[in-house]
Amino acid sequence: MSLFGTNSTLERLNQILDDTMNGTFEESRYDESQLSRLESKWMRYLTASQRSLRQVEEERASIKELVTDISHQTKTPLSNIMLYSQLLQEQVQDEDSKKLAEQIHRQSEKLQFLIQSLIKTSRLESGTFQIKPQKNKVFPMTQDIVRESEKKAAAKQITIENQVSEAMTASFDKKWTTEALFNILDNAVKYSPPHSQVTITAEAYEIYAAVKIRDQGQGIAEEEIPRVFGRFYRGEDARLEEGIGIGLYLSRQIIEAQSGYITVHSQLGKGSEFQVYLLRL
């Protein structure tokens, strides 16, 4: 091929790439040349890619519609069951009936929590929830999760110490990150012994701010640590406590959606420390 032909081919290839990036690529008149065959293959590839993209978008829209429908259809029946179980608790007289009514109410609450958790997880995985990180102070968020956990902690006489600096800042979506941290703190309280302490601290690094939640609980076996963030995963010791094993999974999804990550340091019999890394940029 002559120098002129080579330059002409390179110019056409460059034009094809420019048109592809601009979304204006169209196949030129087909002939038996190698360049024409390349254009034809490229056009087939783009057509297949666009078809796959449309399918993904259609599936995402279907998932969003399904999740919204499930949320709507289950909300009223569950609310009614919980209301009726409360009324039943107030009306029954004998102890056995009261215990049964309490169980109905407790299981209804558990079912409601499970459905809401699955809905949130599905929306995060399908990208139908928009997480929008922005610069915020960390201390007010940790104060919020402490307040939410106070009742459960007080029942076990567990002290929660919030030692985060009021000046600490990071980039995060406040609503969703609060939920992620609450799930971790809730687990810390749940698996800690009575009269123990849970400590929340934070440390600033060059790129990340790390929020650390440390408990004095039973700890996690080394072989279980890689699995604690799995959906519905619960360790052998954890099965003695109420729960469904989705809180930590949801926390990881939320943090990773903001380009952060979570690590765990634990030792059996000596407690655990969950470290949540949030971008400072």
MIBA-80629 format. One record per residue: residue number from 1; x, y, z of N, C-alpha, C in turn. Coordinates in steps of 0.05 Angstrom, whole numbers. Example, Ala and Ser with C-alpha at 12.3 -4.5 7.8 and 13.67 -1.06 7.14 Angstrom:
residues 2
1:264:-114:156:246:-90:156:264:-66:156
2:257:-45:142:273:-21:143:258:1:157
end
This chain:
residues 281
1:17:-24:0:0:0:0:18:25:0
2:10:45:-16:26:69:-18:23:86:7
3:41:105:10:39:123:33:13:138:33
4:4:146:9:-21:160:6:-45:143:16
5:-44:117:7:-65:98:15:-66:94:45
6:-42:92:57:-40:88:86:-51:111:101
7:-44:135:92:-54:160:105:-84:162:102
8:-94:154:79:-123:155:74:-138:136:92
9:-127:112:95:-139:92:113:-139:101:142
10:-116:112:151:-114:122:178:-134:145:183
11:-137:162:163:-156:185:166:-184:174:168
12:-191:153:152:-218:142:153:-223:128:180
13:-203:114:190:-205:101:216:-209:122:238
14:-194:143:236:-197:165:256:-224:177:255
15:-235:180:230:-262:191:227:-283:172:239
16:-279:146:235:-297:126:246:-298:128:276
17:-275:131:289:-274:133:318:-287:158:327
18:-282:180:314:-294:206:321:-325:204:319
19:-334:193:297:-363:190:293:-376:172:314
20:-361:151:321:-371:132:342:-374:147:368
21:-354:162:376:-355:177:402:-377:198:401
22:-382:209:378:-403:229:375:-431:218:371
23:-432:191:367:-457:178:362:-468:182:334
24:-451:189:315:-460:195:288:-449:176:267
25:-437:154:275:-425:136:256:-446:122:238
26:-440:122:212:-456:108:193:-437:94:173
27:-445:70:166:-428:55:148:-429:67:120
28:-406:70:108:-405:81:80:-412:59:60
29:-413:66:35:-421:47:14:-403:23:15
30:-414:-1:16:-398:-25:19:-385:-33:-7
31:-359:-40:-6:-346:-53:-29:-329:-75:-18
32:-312:-87:-34:-296:-111:-25:-270:-103:-12
33:-265:-78:-6:-240:-70:6:-239:-79:36
34:-215:-81:46:-211:-89:74:-223:-68:93
35:-219:-43:86:-230:-22:103:-261:-23:104
36:-273:-29:82:-302:-31:80:-312:-54:97
37:-297:-77:96:-305:-100:113:-302:-92:143
38:-282:-77:150:-278:-68:177:-301:-50:186
39:-309:-32:168:-332:-15:175:-357:-31:180
40:-361:-52:163:-385:-68:166:-385:-83:192
41:-362:-94:200:-360:-108:226:-364:-89:249
42:-352:-65:246:-355:-45:268:-384:-37:271
43:-399:-34:249:-427:-27:250:-443:-49:264
44:-437:-74:258:-451:-96:271:-445:-96:301
45:-420:-90:308:-413:-89:336:-428:-67:351
46:-430:-43:339:-444:-21:351:-474:-28:354
47:-485:-40:333:-514:-47:334:-519:-67:357
48:-501:-87:360:-504:-107:382:-501:-93:409
49:-482:-75:411:-477:-61:437:-500:-44:444
50:-511:-30:425:-535:-13:430:-559:-29:438
51:-562:-53:425:-584:-71:433:-581:-81:461
52:-556:-88:469:-550:-97:496:-556:-75:516
53:-548:-51:509:-552:-28:527:-582:-23:532
54:-597:-25:510:-626:-22:512:-639:-43:530
55:-629:-68:527:-639:-90:543:-633:-85:573
56:-609:-76:579:-601:-70:606:-619:-49:618
57:-624:-27:602:-641:-6:612:-670:-15:616
58:-680:-32:598:-707:-43:600:-709:-61:625
59:-688:-77:630:-688:-94:654:-687:-78:679
60:-671:-57:679:-669:-39:702:-696:-26:708
61:-709:-17:686:-736:-5:690:-756:-25:701
62:-754:-50:691:-772:-71:701:-768:-77:730
63:-742:-78:738:-735:-83:766:-746:-61:784
64:-742:-36:775:-751:-13:790:-781:-14:793
65:-795:-21:772:-825:-23:773:-833:-45:792
66:-819:-68:790:-826:-91:807:-822:-84:837
67:-798:-72:843:-792:-65:870:-812:-45:882
68:-819:-25:865:-838:-5:874:-865:-18:879
69:-873:-37:862:-898:-51:865:-899:-68:891
70:-876:-82:896:-875:-99:920:-877:-81:945
71:-862:-59:944:-863:-40:967:-891:-30:972
72:-905:-23:951:-932:-12:953:-952:-34:963
73:-949:-58:951:-969:-79:956:-966:-91:984
74:-942:-90:996:-937:-102:1022:-941:-82:1045
75:-939:-57:1039:-940:-37:1060:-965:-37:1077
76:-988:-37:1063:-1014:-36:1077:-1020:-62:1093
77:-1017:-86:1080:-1023:-110:1095:-1005:-113:1120
78:-979:-107:1118:-962:-109:1141:-969:-89:1163
79:-976:-65:1155:-984:-45:1175:-1009:-54:1189
80:-1028:-67:1175:-1052:-77:1187:-1047:-100:1206
81:-1029:-118:1198:-1022:-140:1216:-1010:-130:1242
82:-992:-111:1240:-979:-100:1264:-1000:-86:1281
83:-1018:-71:1269:-1039:-57:1284:-1057:-77:1299
84:-1066:-98:1284:-1084:-118:1296:-1069:-134:1318
85:-1043:-139:1315:-1029:-153:1336:-1026:-136:1361
86:-1024:-110:1358:-1023:-92:1381:-1050:-92:1395
87:-1071:-90:1380:-1098:-91:1391:-1103:-117:1406
88:-1093:-139:1394:-1097:-165:1406:-1082:-167:1433
89:-1058:-155:1434:-1043:-155:1459:-1058:-140:1481
90:-1072:-119:1473:-1086:-103:1493:-1112:-117:1503
91:-1123:-134:1486:-1149:-146:1493:-1148:-173:1506
92:-1127:-189:1499:-1126:-216:1511:-1119:-214:1541
93:-1129:-233:1556:-1125:-233:1585:-1105:-254:1595
94:-1107:-278:1585:-1089:-299:1595:-1061:-296:1584
95:-1042:-306:1599:-1013:-302:1593:-1005:-316:1567
96:-1015:-340:1562:-1008:-354:1538:-1016:-339:1513
97:-1040:-328:1514:-1050:-313:1490:-1034:-287:1486
98:-1026:-275:1509:-1009:-250:1507:-983:-256:1494
99:-971:-279:1501:-945:-287:1490:-947:-292:1460
100:-969:-305:1452:-974:-310:1423:-977:-284:1408
101:-992:-265:1420:-997:-239:1407:-971:-224:1404
102:-954:-226:1425:-928:-213:1424:-910:-225:1402
103:-912:-251:1399:-896:-264:1378:-905:-256:1350
104:-932:-253:1347:-942:-244:1321:-932:-216:1315
105:-932:-199:1335:-923:-171:1330:-893:-171:1324
106:-878:-186:1339:-849:-187:1335:-841:-197:1308
107:-855:-219:1299:-849:-230:1273:-858:-212:1250
108:-879:-196:1255:-889:-177:1235:-868:-155:1232
109:-857:-146:1254:-835:-125:1253:-811:-136:1238
110:-804:-161:1243:-781:-173:1229:-787:-175:1199
111:-811:-183:1192:-818:-186:1164:-817:-159:1150
112:-827:-138:1164:-827:-111:1152:-798:-102:1148
113:-781:-107:1167:-752:-99:1165:-739:-114:1141
114:-745:-140:1139:-734:-156:1117:-742:-146:1090
115:-768:-140:1087:-778:-131:1061:-765:-104:1054
116:-764:-85:1073:-752:-59:1068:-722:-62:1061
117:-708:-80:1075:-680:-84:1069:-675:-95:1041
118:-692:-114:1034:-690:-126:1007:-696:-105:985
119:-716:-88:991:-723:-67:971:-699:-48:968
120:-687:-40:990:-664:-21:989:-641:-34:974
121:-636:-60:980:-614:-74:967:-619:-76:937
122:-643:-83:929:-649:-86:901:-646:-59:886
123:-654:-38:899:-652:-12:886:-623:-3:884
124:-607:-9:904:-578:-3:902:-564:-19:881
125:-570:-45:879:-557:-63:860:-566:-56:831
126:-590:-47:828:-600:-41:801:-594:-12:793
127:-584:4:811:-577:31:805:-601:50:804
128:-623:41:816:-647:59:816:-648:78:839
129:-629:75:858:-625:95:879:-602:113:872
130:-605:138:875:-584:157:869:-570:165:895
131:-545:156:898:-529:164:922:-512:188:913
132:-514:210:928:-501:235:920:-482:244:942
133:-457:236:941:-438:245:962:-432:275:960
134:-430:288:983:-421:315:984:-407:320:1011
135:-392:341:1013:-376:346:1037:-394:351:1061
136:-390:335:1082:-405:338:1106:-388:334:1131
137:-397:343:1154:-383:337:1179:-391:309:1188
138:-372:295:1199:-376:267:1207:-390:265:1234
139:-383:283:1252:-393:281:1280:-424:281:1282
140:-438:299:1268:-468:298:1271:-479:271:1262
141:-467:259:1241:-477:233:1232:-473:211:1253
142:-449:211:1266:-444:191:1287:-462:196:1311
143:-468:222:1316:-487:228:1338:-515:216:1333
144:-523:218:1307:-549:208:1299:-551:178:1304
145:-530:163:1297:-531:134:1300:-530:126:1329
146:-516:142:1345:-515:137:1374:-543:140:1386
147:-557:161:1378:-584:166:1389:-603:143:1381
148:-600:133:1356:-617:112:1347:-612:86:1362
149:-587:82:1372:-580:57:1385:-582:58:1416
150:-588:82:1427:-588:85:1456:-607:67:1470
151:-631:63:1460:-651:47:1473:-642:18:1476
152:-632:7:1453:-623:-21:1454:-598:-24:1471
153:-580:-4:1470:-556:-5:1487:-563:-4:1516
154:-582:14:1523:-590:18:1551:-602:-8:1563
155:-616:-23:1546:-628:-48:1556:-607:-68:1564
156:-583:-66:1553:-561:-84:1560:-540:-70:1577
157:-546:-45:1584:-527:-28:1600:-500:-26:1586
158:-502:-22:1560:-478:-18:1543:-473:12:1539
159:-449:21:1543:-442:49:1539:-431:53:1510
160:-442:74:1497:-431:81:1470:-417:107:1472
161:-391:107:1466:-374:131:1467:-369:142:1439
162:-379:166:1434:-374:179:1408:-350:198:1411
163:-326:189:1401:-302:205:1404:-293:218:1378
164:-311:221:1360:-305:233:1334:-301:263:1337
165:-281:274:1325:-276:303:1326:-298:318:1311
166:-307:340:1323:-328:356:1310:-318:370:1285
167:-292:371:1281:-281:385:1258:-277:366:1234
168:-279:340:1239:-275:320:1218:-295:322:1195
169:-286:322:1170:-304:323:1147:-297:301:1127
170:-316:294:1111:-312:274:1089:-333:279:1068
171:-331:264:1046:-350:266:1025:-369:242:1026
172:-394:246:1031:-413:223:1033:-441:233:1031
173:-459:214:1023:-488:219:1023:-497:214:1052
174:-507:236:1064:-513:234:1093:-534:213:1100
175:-556:213:1085:-577:194:1091:-568:165:1090
176:-556:158:1067:-548:130:1063:-524:121:1080
177:-505:139:1084:-482:133:1100:-490:130:1129
178:-509:146:1138:-519:143:1166:-531:115:1169
179:-546:105:1149:-557:79:1151:-536:57:1151
180:-515:61:1135:-493:41:1134:-479:40:1161
181:-473:63:1173:-459:63:1199:-478:53:1221
182:-504:59:1220:-522:49:1240:-523:19:1240
183:-523:7:1216:-524:-23:1214:-500:-35:1229
184:-477:-22:1226:-453:-32:1239:-454:-29:1269
185:-463:-5:1278:-466:0:1306:-487:-18:1319
186:-509:-22:1305:-530:-39:1315:-520:-67:1319
187:-503:-77:1301:-491:-103:1304:-472:-104:1328
188:-457:-82:1332:-438:-81:1354:-453:-83:1381
189:-476:-69:1383:-492:-70:1407:-504:-98:1410
190:-514:-109:1388:-528:-135:1389:-510:-157:1399
191:-485:-157:1390:-467:-179:1396:-447:-173:1419
192:-452:-151:1433:-434:-144:1456:-447:-154:1482
193:-431:-161:1501:-442:-170:1527:-453:-147:1543
194:-470:-151:1562:-480:-130:1580:-457:-117:1595
195:-461:-91:1601:-441:-75:1616:-415:-70:1601
196:-415:-73:1575:-390:-68:1559:-392:-41:1546
197:-373:-35:1529:-371:-9:1516:-367:-11:1486
198:-380:6:1471:-375:9:1442:-364:37:1438
199:-342:38:1423:-328:64:1418:-328:71:1389
200:-335:96:1383:-335:106:1355:-313:128:1353
201:-294:123:1336:-272:143:1331:-270:148:1302
202:-253:168:1295:-249:174:1266:-220:183:1263
203:-208:177:1240:-181:185:1235:-179:194:1206
204:-165:216:1202:-162:228:1175:-136:218:1162
205:-138:208:1138:-115:201:1122:-114:220:1098
206:-94:215:1080:-91:234:1058:-115:234:1039
207:-126:210:1033:-148:208:1014:-174:202:1028
208:-173:186:1050:-197:177:1063:-199:187:1092
209:-224:188:1102:-230:191:1130:-241:164:1139
210:-230:153:1160:-239:127:1170:-255:129:1195
211:-280:120:1194:-297:120:1218:-295:91:1229
212:-287:89:1255:-282:63:1267:-301:57:1290
213:-314:34:1288:-333:26:1309:-322:1:1322
214:-314:3:1347:-302:-19:1361:-320:-28:1384
215:-323:-55:1387:-339:-66:1408:-322:-85:1425
216:-333:-95:1447:-320:-114:1465:-335:-140:1464
217:-346:-147:1441:-362:-170:1438:-347:-196:1434
218:-360:-216:1423:-349:-243:1421:-328:-245:1399
219:-327:-226:1381:-307:-227:1360:-316:-245:1337
220:-300:-245:1316:-307:-260:1292:-283:-278:1285
221:-288:-304:1280:-267:-322:1273:-253:-313:1247
222:-227:-317:1245:-212:-308:1222:-223:-318:1196
223:-232:-344:1195:-242:-355:1170:-269:-344:1162
224:-283:-331:1181:-309:-320:1175:-308:-291:1166
225:-286:-277:1172:-284:-249:1165:-289:-242:1136
226:-278:-258:1116:-284:-252:1088:-314:-255:1081
227:-329:-269:1097:-357:-275:1090:-378:-257:1105
228:-369:-241:1124:-388:-226:1141:-405:-206:1125
229:-396:-197:1101:-411:-178:1086:-428:-192:1064
230:-429:-219:1065:-446:-233:1046:-475:-230:1052
231:-491:-230:1032:-520:-228:1036:-531:-252:1051
232:-545:-247:1073:-558:-267:1090:-537:-284:1105
233:-512:-276:1105:-492:-292:1119:-493:-286:1149
234:-494:-307:1165:-493:-305:1194:-475:-327:1205
235:-456:-319:1222:-437:-338:1234:-452:-357:1253
236:-438:-378:1261:-451:-397:1279:-459:-385:1305
237:-441:-368:1317:-448:-356:1343:-470:-335:1339
238:-471:-322:1316:-491:-301:1311:-520:-312:1310
239:-522:-338:1304:-549:-350:1301:-565:-349:1328
240:-551:-345:1350:-565:-344:1376:-580:-317:1379
241:-572:-297:1363:-585:-271:1365:-604:-267:1342
242:-625:-250:1346:-644:-244:1325:-630:-229:1302
243:-638:-234:1278:-627:-220:1255:-630:-236:1230
244:-625:-223:1206:-629:-237:1181:-603:-237:1164
245:-583:-223:1174:-557:-224:1160:-556:-207:1134
246:-570:-184:1134:-569:-167:1110:-558:-139:1116
247:-556:-132:1142:-547:-105:1149:-519:-98:1139
248:-500:-116:1144:-472:-110:1136:-470:-111:1105
249:-485:-128:1093:-485:-129:1063:-494:-102:1052
250:-516:-92:1063:-527:-66:1054:-507:-44:1060
251:-493:-45:1083:-473:-25:1090:-451:-24:1069
252:-441:-48:1062:-419:-49:1042:-428:-38:1015
253:-453:-44:1007:-463:-34:981:-464:-4:981
254:-473:8:1003:-476:37:1006:-448:50:1005
255:-429:40:1020:-403:52:1021:-388:49:995
256:-389:26:982:-375:22:957:-388:38:935
257:-413:44:937:-426:61:917:-416:90:917
258:-402:97:939:-390:124:942:-359:123:940
259:-349:101:928:-320:97:924:-305:94:950
260:-319:85:971:-306:79:996:-304:49:1000
261:-295:40:1023:-294:12:1029:-294:7:1059
262:-298:-18:1067:-300:-25:1096:-280:-48:1101
263:-266:-46:1124:-249:-68:1133:-257:-77:1161
264:-249:-101:1168:-256:-112:1195:-230:-123:1207
265:-226:-115:1232:-205:-127:1249:-218:-140:1273
266:-214:-166:1277:-228:-179:1298:-211:-202:1309
267:-217:-209:1334:-204:-232:1347:-224:-245:1366
268:-227:-271:1365:-246:-284:1381:-242:-278:1411
269:-263:-270:1424:-262:-264:1452:-252:-236:1459
270:-244:-221:1438:-232:-195:1444:-246:-172:1428
271:-269:-178:1416:-284:-158:1402:-276:-153:1373
272:-289:-134:1360:-285:-128:1332:-284:-98:1328
273:-270:-90:1306:-269:-62:1298:-275:-61:1268
274:-297:-47:1261:-304:-43:1233:-294:-15:1226
275:-280:-13:1204:-269:13:1195:-281:20:1168
276:-296:42:1168:-310:52:1144:-294:75:1132
277:-284:71:1108:-267:91:1095:-284:108:1075
278:-285:134:1080:-300:153:1063:-281:172:1050
279:-285:178:1025:-268:197:1011:-269:224:1024
280:-246:238:1026:-245:265:1037:-247:286:1016
281:-245:278:990:-244:298:968:-271:311:964
end
